[in-house]
């Protein structure tokens, strides 16, 4: 091959690997001549909610500015979140009809579909809006175990096993994220991102800064708590920074004026990515260490594996939180990734981990894992989704599993990975 041709081919392959959103979102006619879609399993994060704490709380202490006036109570799904989730459900309807997995105006038979949500208002409501968009005439019942708002153990990212050897080894894995400096290194690595956050918040004049005598979020006070029957937790400045990051991101999605969303600052897209990076790192620190992920994701891994084994099931929708998506992916040993066209690079608001089951003419079964999510422009613009204007779609790679020439895993290999991740719980130190 000519030298320039080889260089172009290598560049093209690199771009496909780096940007699967553009390269692999739509499967072509050649693919559909080989495979037929048999089943879809969705693990969803809830859509846009109000911040977890309201005015007068710790969130109000990190800035002198007034936060956005939300259309819902603290932690509940916002009006925009409901609209966006309905649009996502409508997209899934059009996609699954196009793949001939479901007929138009599908009325699922006994056992063919399941909608199960954590017993929080924002997750139940997200599942309800999604089902309304996907199955508008089916009057879908959303399964949830408790009255809102109480955490269902299936979705609660809590540690159900902790021993002293486990705690030491899990903390060592978390500390390794900061390199040689351990937990302090995690804070120092976020110094530039926190500087953007501090500027937007006017943190230096906040109640928290004045009370603690601070000019910046500290990088040396991070502590991790791993206790049985509790979520992994932290104390220190990163916790406050995460609360502010989370609220600012949600405010950016809700407020039409991006300058107002940033309290008068004109932020570039890259600076919004910096703001969101603080929250992304917070999630990674608490839920993505291998020993932690296998522990907190254990109930969901078992549930998803059971759903995949049901022959009569065509569609499953499970609705939880970013911690659920993060820990399940980490437990399955997903390769590192960053989502394009999103300021949240790992588990953006409303994102869905989608497991597709495909079958070829010989009856061989295959699977694909994808993250489906609304891009920043789709979230802010409330864009109607369609096959011609799809959401972001990103192929997830799993370490050690081989893809075939069409980008699919053997279903048997994927089920074996689930079995290994589930069994790892019983081998925790």
Secondary structure, 3 states (H helix, E strand, C coil): CCHHHHHHHHHHHHHHHHCHHHHHCCCCHHHHHHEEEEEEEEEEECCCECCCCCCCCHHHHCCCCCCCCCCCCCCCECHHHHHHHHHHHHHHHHHHHHCCCCCCCCCCCCCCEEEEECCCHHHHHHHHHHHHHHCCCCCCCCECCCCCCCCCCCCCCEECCCCHHHHHHHHHHHHHHHHHHHHHHHHHHCHHHHHHHHHHHCHHHCHHHHHHCCCCCCCCCCEEECCCCEECEEECHHHHHHHHHHHHHHHHHHCCCHHHHCCCCCCCHHHHHHHHHHHHHHHHHHHCCHHHHHHHCHHHHHHHHHHHHCCCCCEEEEEECHHHHHHHHHHCCECCCCCCCCCCCCCCCCCEEEEEEEEECCCCEEEEEEEEECCHHHHHHCCCCCCCCCCEEEECCECCCCCCCCCCEEHHHHHHHHHHHHHHHHHCC
